[in-house]
Amino acid sequence: MELPSTIKFADEKIRDSFEQLEKEDPLLYKTLSHAFLSIQRNAFCSIQIPKNLIPKEYTQKYGVTNLWKYDLPKGWRLLYSIAREEVIVVSIILEWMTDDP
């Protein structure tokens, strides 16, 4: 099943970090932009994280009840949650990260 969605950032800090990437890390910016387009086309295009593995920080800070992982190149991953706002499906960007220290 495909579910189109609208992309939103969980907060302004995350939005600002993404916008800074355009100058600081253009490749990561482009990679994330491509991921956002995929998620816009289908919010279910990623791997759903089991509910018992959702970090409590996300539940407390953002009220997350579901979590999805979109794999990016070079060990990076994008985490987001799916929510409904009236009749619009929204994918809320929470964080992107890599395993490298």
N, C-alpha and C positions, 0 to 999 in steps of 0.2 A: 504494500500500500504506500502510495506517495502522498505527502502532506506538505504543500507549499507553506512557507512561513515568512515572517518579517524579521529581520535581524535587529536586535537591540543590544546595547551593552548594559551589564548589571549596574554600573555606576560610571560617573564622569571620569574617574581615575583610569579605568580600563579603556574608555574611549580615547582619552588623552594619550595613554601609552601606545595605543594602536596608531594614532595619527603621527606620533613622534617617530615611529618605525619607518615612515616614508623617507625620512632623511637619514636616520641612524642605521637602519638595516633594510634596504629596499627589497632584498630577496625575501626576507621573512614577511614584509608587508604584502608583497605580491602573492606569496603562498597563502597567507591568511585571507586575503581578499578573494582568492579562488575558492578557499574552503567556505567562506561566507556565501558565495554564489551557489555552491553545491547545497548548502544547508537551506538557503532560500528556496531552491527548487524542491527539496525534499528534506524536511526536518528529521526524518527517520533514516537518513543516509549513513549514519554512523553506528557505533556499537553502544548498546545501552548498558550502563553500569548497574549491577544489582543494587537494589535499594539499601541492603545492609552494608554496602561498601561506600555509600555516599558520605564524604567527610562531614562531620558534625558542624564544622565551620561554615560550610555552604548552606546547611539547613538553618543555622542560627542567623547568619549574615544576610542571606538572600531568600530564605523561605523555600529552598529547593526541595521538591519531592521526587524529582527524577533527574538523572544525570546521563549525558551522552559524551562519548569520546570519539573525536575525529582524528585519525592518525595523519600526521604531517611528515614530510621528509626529515632525514637526519635525526630521528629519535624524538622529534617534537610531537606534541599532541595538543589539541584544542578541546577544552571542556565547556559544555553548554547545557542548558536546561530548556525544556519545551513547556510553554505555558499558553493559556488562552486569555486573550483580552477581548471581551465581548465575543464577536464571531471571527476574530482574527487570531491566527496561530502565530506566536512569537517565539523565536529562538533567542535566548538570552546568553550572551557570551560572558563566561565567568573568568577564564584564564587560559593562557597557553604556556607550555613549559617544555623542557627537555630533561633527560636523565642526567646530562652532564652537569657537574658541580659549578 
